[in-house]
Amino acid sequence: MTIGRATPHEIVITPSDNMGFIVTIGCARLVAADNNALLEKIGNYLKDPEHWERKYNEMRKMVRIPAPDSGTIERGIAQEGEEAARG
């Protein structure tokens, strides 16, 4: 028996309201429409996690969506409050 982690990241499976699943692997999220898609996606990841992490990082470089920081969130909340007060 070999001791060690099967994957470098935690995998969380959350059922959705439309009979599908939301799968969180580390900081990445993906969706599966049904049980078969869920098993296929997780199976593919577990067979070669490094491959899928490389693909994920390549996609992030292409998209370049910055993560919101707390200042951005606080400014957005304050702006919404001001707009609501103006009516």
Secondary structure as UniProt FT lines:
FT   STRAND          11..15
FT   TURN            17..18
FT   STRAND          21..25
FT   TURN            26..27
FT   STRAND          28..32
FT   HELIX           35..47
FT   HELIX           49..63
FT   HELIX           70..86
//
